[in-house]
Structure formats: structure tokens, C-alpha cells
Amino acid sequence: MDSGYQYRIHPVMDAGVSAEVYSGFSEIGNKIAEDGIRDGILVCESYPGITEDSIIEGLSFLSPSLVIRTSSLLKDRSWLDKRLRDYVTDDRVFGFMCHKDIACVFDDEKLMEARHAAENADGLVVIAGTGASLVTGKGTLLYLDITRWEIQLRYRKGMPNWLSDNAEEETLRKFKRGYFIEWRMADRHKISLLSRIEWYISADDCQMPKMVRFDAMLKAIHELAGRPFRMEPYFDPGVWGGQWMKRKFNLPDGTPNYAWSFDGVPEENAVNISFGSDSVKIPAINIVLMQPERLLGEHVYGRYGAEFPIRFDILDTMEGGNLSLQVHPLTGYIQNTFGMNYTQDESYYILADSDDSSVYLGLKTGTDRDEMERELRSAENGEKPFDAERFVNKFRARKHDHFLIPAGTVHCSGAGTVVLEISATPYIFTFKLWDWGRTGLDGKPRPLHISHGMRNIQWNRDTEWVRRNLISQEETISESSECKAVRTGLHRLEPIETVRYTVKGTALVDTCDSVMMLNLVDGLRIFIESVDDSFDSFEVHHAETFIVPASVGKYRIRTVDGDAVVIAARIR
């Protein structure tokens, strides 16, 4: 493939907004001081995962007369542990979705004392940390932000959760606290501050944070919600990971493999936004939270709220191993057990294959439920390996095949396969039934959830049902000399619809009032073009995932380097 069209790991999006970007705490502090700090109070609100120390040390040259750390204003640790216990649970992976507001974890009396001290102090006051804006409505408000992927990397290095003293706890449990509790509180709080924030600071790089005026950031987010854009992907190794992405994407050496590419997960990915001569990295979820209807479309926003309902990622098992045998929860189960609104329906689109590529999907006809559970329990206890092919169908997988996986269907990708996983967004709700006797990269046993799984497996999804409903479900929608559009799924039980466009020249596409997530699954590059000149031509390279907001309406896919194949997903 032409090296000029390689997969881009750090894409920068031009929203057409120019603004001055200030880099490093020295520039940031000097600019804020130059503009004047209202009421002599600098309120440094931050997303969980940004330490108070980094803020206080970074701005120490301003010589504040009083520094208030929000961690000192929290309720007693034992009270927090007791009140949050139901959301944390004892499980290593799963908690219960917390719907509390951030103010509930702060001590009202401590807040009142801090407010009095801040508003009556002589000299500069710096209030730093998550919840800083709760102390006082006065002052100049900065918002320091961070992506969830960066938070996870900091967990791995030993950072504790915001509301727990758990530096030594395993990363799985730290992630669980963030996912179910802290990030939910923080997102709701962030949205409540939109009219108050004056400066936005990107703090993924703790050594070189970047600041831009918040009104410029809001304008850029509004513009991005009206044009195609890409997020910044990230990659992670896994026990079953392969080598295809490392070679195709020119990824760094030093890791044993790359199992996942997360290139379509707005909850965790970043977006790099250009403001002229410099760019600022923001969590992609900010576009969802701040421009939900423009991005998602009226009917999707009305159904899901400010949540992005589609997720793309790449699973690479080339020269690797099978994924864990698994099943996803039914909608009623995920609502009642975990407090989630909708479940993880998904599908496997085969991006690349080998001679032994395969997908495990559905149960073999005649499978006995009790016998299968006994064998799974025996394998979990280390008595003997689980004979997956005795109970589960194994199908040959070839490039451009599309396997549909509604919740409740037993499945996994086999070795020697590259899968573009197209799914709904609740992405941690995988009930592993069998993991081929492996431990994780950390040496610990990977968690199995057989009890959860047995309550969700749909036992009627046997060999015949799977062949009839989940494989080769293609339907040609339209065909011309320039484009063939084929609906490839998903199953009627799933909310996502996917269409494969084989483009020889130009294809006209309509978002139909739904955000669209797309990937160039074959071909060197394409251009996404406006039909009314509302945005500049947008270039996409092979295997890159990108988003077309619902507000775009009709647009064109154009190829200039031979035929191209694009898979597109929208909400029905």
C-alpha cells in the first residue's frame, strides 16, 4: 500500500476556528494573570484523574496566599465507602451505574468553611481539584480535562481513584470505579458548568498542558458536530493479540502484540482540534455531551440521550489466539443488574483473513444446557479444558463476511482473523464463559462470569437458527456503475443497521437523521464531500474509522485510487 496513505495515528481535525493556544503552566498562569483574576480567586475545576498536586505545583509561581484542595472537603472515607458500596459491588469487573450528583460526596460544612475562607482572604486564592467550582460561584473558572484512556494509563502506573485510597488495587477494579461512579458524576458536573467556564485546559500531557478560551472550544465543538471527523485511536496488547495492526499501521515495537485498536469509542478516544498554528486534545465524549442533537440526530438523541450508541474497534488475532468464549447480556438483564439503559448488541465484520480464520457463533443443535454448564464449571475449576467445538458452532471466516451477534448469542473470534467489531456502546459487559485456560498479561486469571452468562444465553440460537439469521444476511439496496450499496445487517433484534458501499466513483449517502460511524475496509483512500459546500473535503485512509454527524444530511463518498469498500453503521 502506498506509504503516503497509511493509517494515521494522530489525526488533527480542523474545525475552522482560530484561537491562541497557551502551552505549559508558565504560559497558562501568565495569561490568566494578565487578563486579571476575578475576585482574586482562581477556581481550577478538574476531571478525576488530574492530581491537585500537578495544578498547585504548576501554578505555584503565582504565589497564592491561600490554596484549597478539594480532596480535603470530601466526606469521611468510611462514609464514602459505605454510600458507594452498592455501586462498586464485590465483582472485579461489574458495578452498578451511579446516578448521584457530584455534590453528594462533599461535606457541606467543609464547603461552607472553604467558601468563607476563599471569599475573605487577602491575596490570590487557588482552589484546585475535582469539585472546585462547588466552593464558590466567584472567581475565574478554569476547567482541566483528561481523556479516559489517559486515566486508565495512570491507573496502571499506580494512581488511585478519586474517591478511594486504592493505589495498590488492580487496574480492573480501578476502572470499574471510574466507569460506574466517578466518570458519571464528573460528566454531569462538567455539563452543569458550560455557562461558567472561561478557560479550557487539556491535561493529558501533565508536563505540557494546553489552554484555549472556552468560548473558542465550544465553537469548535459545534463546528465538528456538523462535519466528518476522526478520533485519535489507541492500541492495547492482549493475551490473544496479533501482529497484523503492528505491520499495517506501523505501530511501535516494544509490545508483544496489539490485540485492540480503539478507533471508534467516543467515551474513551480523544479528538485533536486545530486552532490555527496549534492543536488541543479533548475527550471525544465532549462533542457528545455538548452537541448531542446536532451530532446524534433528533431521533437518536431522543432515544439514547447524550450517549453515543455505536462503537467500532479492531480485534487482531493474526498469529495470535482465540478471543474468550463469551455472551453479552439481554436488555432487561443489563438494566436490572447494572443500571444500564441498553445492551451490547454487536457484529464481526471480517477486515482481513488467513487460511484458518474462523468465528465461533451460536450453539450446536442439540446442546444440553446442564451438560454445557457442568463442563464450563469443570474448566473454570481447572479440572479439564472446555471442549468449545463440542457445544459451539465454528464457521470459516473470509474477508468481508459479516457475522451478526445479537445479545444472548455465544460467540468469539478465532485465531488468524482481523475483525472490525461493530457494536452498541456498553463495551465492558462481556460475560466470559471460557478463556482457553489463559491468564492475563498481568499473570492473574482472567475473570469468568459463567453465572451471568448462563442467565443470558439464548438456547434456541442453534446451528440452523444461526445460519438462517446471523450469517450471509446481505441485501442489495441499490446498484449503479459507480456504487453498489448492500445491507449486511444487523439482525432485527439489534438497533444498528450496516450498509457496505462498494464505490467505483462517487456514492451519495444520507445520514437519515442518525449519526453514522464508518470505516474504509478496502481501498487506499476516499474523500467525504459536502453536497452544499458546508465543509471541506475530508480524506480517509485504509482501515480508518470516522464519524459523520447526523446534521450533515446528504454527502458523497468519492474514490480516486481505484475501487473502495466502506462499511457504514447508523441507528435504524
Order of alpha helices (4+ residues) and beta strands (2+ residues): beta-beta-alpha-beta-alpha-beta-alpha-alpha-beta-beta-alpha-alpha-alpha-beta-beta-alpha-beta-alpha-beta-beta-beta-alpha-alpha-alpha-beta-beta-alpha-beta-beta-alpha-alpha-beta-beta-beta-beta-beta-alpha-alpha-beta-beta-beta-beta-beta-beta-beta-beta-beta-beta
